[in-house]
């Protein structure tokens, strides 16, 4: 008689809990790397790694240094985007617009919908 044990898979709620913990830890690491300037937020938005797929845009933006809820809200008000919008549900156009705005803000220049106006003002 061959003694092979039949191992039942863990219950669904245990698999869901395991997956949630995995995502939570990966997001914490992502946020830590963003806050330490090891990773660029614009690149995260453009690349959309698996851990950021269902993450809210505001959660990612506020993980940067000196970015609170007020700054995030004002920044996202420049384009019609909700703070609760998930990174994975963004269109390519939204991703590229947001990344361009972040890169512009990262250079210390306030982003404007018409960049030639800001450039002409800085040259005067």
C-alpha positions as CSV (number, residue, x, y, z in Angstrom):
1,X,0.0,0.0,0.0
2,X,1.5,3.3,-1.1
3,X,1.1,6.0,1.5
4,X,0.7,9.2,-0.4
5,X,-0.8,12.0,1.6
6,X,-3.3,14.2,-0.2
7,X,-2.7,17.7,0.9
8,X,-5.6,20.0,0.5
9,X,-4.9,23.6,-0.7
10,X,-5.3,26.3,2.0
11,X,-8.7,27.9,2.2
12,X,-9.5,30.8,-0.1
13,X,-9.4,33.4,2.8
14,X,-5.9,32.3,3.7
15,X,-4.7,32.6,0.1
16,X,-6.3,36.1,0.0
17,X,-4.6,37.1,3.2
18,X,-1.2,35.8,2.0
19,X,-1.6,37.8,-1.3
20,X,-2.7,41.0,0.7
21,X,0.4,40.7,2.9
22,X,2.6,40.3,-0.1
23,X,1.2,43.4,-1.8
24,X,1.3,45.4,1.4
25,X,5.0,44.6,1.9
26,X,5.9,45.3,-1.7
27,X,4.1,48.7,-1.6
28,X,5.8,49.6,1.7
29,X,9.2,48.9,0.0
30,X,8.1,50.9,-3.1
31,X,7.1,53.9,-0.9
32,X,10.3,53.6,1.1
33,X,12.4,53.7,-2.1
34,X,10.4,56.7,-3.4
35,X,10.9,58.6,-0.1
36,X,14.6,57.9,-0.1
37,X,14.9,59.2,-3.7
38,X,16.0,55.8,-4.9
39,X,13.1,55.6,-7.3
40,X,11.4,58.3,-9.4
41,X,7.7,58.6,-9.0
42,X,7.3,59.5,-12.7
43,X,9.0,56.2,-13.7
44,X,6.7,54.3,-11.3
45,X,3.7,55.9,-13.0
46,X,5.0,55.2,-16.5
47,X,6.1,51.6,-15.8
48,X,3.2,50.6,-13.5
49,X,4.8,47.7,-11.6
50,X,2.5,45.0,-10.2
51,X,2.6,46.4,-6.7
52,X,1.5,49.8,-7.8
53,X,-1.3,48.6,-10.2
54,X,-4.1,49.0,-7.7
55,X,-2.5,51.7,-5.6
56,X,-4.1,55.2,-5.5
57,X,-2.2,58.0,-7.1
58,X,-2.4,60.1,-4.0
59,X,-0.7,57.3,-1.9
60,X,2.2,57.3,-4.3
61,X,2.5,61.0,-4.5
62,X,2.4,61.5,-0.8
63,X,5.2,59.0,-0.3
64,X,7.6,61.6,-1.7
65,X,9.4,63.9,0.7
66,X,7.6,67.2,1.4
67,X,4.4,66.0,-0.4
68,X,1.4,66.0,1.9
69,X,-2.3,65.7,1.1
70,X,-2.7,69.4,0.4
71,X,0.2,69.6,-2.1
72,X,-1.1,66.4,-3.7
73,X,-4.6,67.7,-4.0
74,X,-3.5,71.0,-5.6
75,X,-1.2,69.1,-8.0
76,X,-3.9,66.8,-9.2
77,X,-6.4,69.6,-9.5
78,X,-4.3,71.0,-12.4
79,X,-5.5,68.0,-14.4
80,X,-8.9,66.5,-13.8
81,X,-7.8,63.5,-11.8
82,X,-9.2,62.1,-8.6
83,X,-6.8,61.3,-5.8
84,X,-8.4,57.9,-5.5
85,X,-7.6,57.0,-9.2
86,X,-5.6,53.8,-9.3
87,X,-2.3,53.8,-11.2
88,X,-3.3,50.7,-13.1
89,X,-6.5,52.3,-14.4
90,X,-4.8,55.4,-15.9
91,X,-4.7,55.9,-19.6
92,X,-1.4,56.3,-21.4
93,X,-2.2,59.9,-22.0
94,X,-2.8,60.5,-18.3
95,X,0.4,58.6,-17.4
96,X,2.5,60.7,-19.7
97,X,0.9,64.0,-18.6
98,X,1.3,63.2,-14.9
99,X,4.9,62.1,-15.5
100,X,5.7,65.3,-17.4
101,X,4.2,67.4,-14.6
102,X,6.2,65.6,-12.0
103,X,9.4,65.9,-13.8
104,X,8.7,69.6,-14.4
105,X,7.9,70.1,-10.7
106,X,11.1,68.1,-9.8
107,X,13.2,70.7,-11.6
108,X,11.8,73.4,-9.3
109,X,9.6,74.9,-11.9
110,X,5.8,75.1,-11.3
111,X,4.0,73.2,-14.0
112,X,1.7,75.0,-16.3
113,X,-0.7,73.9,-19.0
114,X,1.1,76.2,-21.4
115,X,4.9,75.7,-20.8
116,X,5.8,78.5,-23.3
117,X,4.2,81.1,-21.0
118,X,6.4,80.0,-18.1
119,X,9.5,79.9,-20.3
120,X,8.8,83.4,-21.7
121,X,8.3,84.8,-18.2
122,X,11.6,83.3,-17.0
123,X,13.6,84.8,-19.9
124,X,12.3,88.4,-19.3
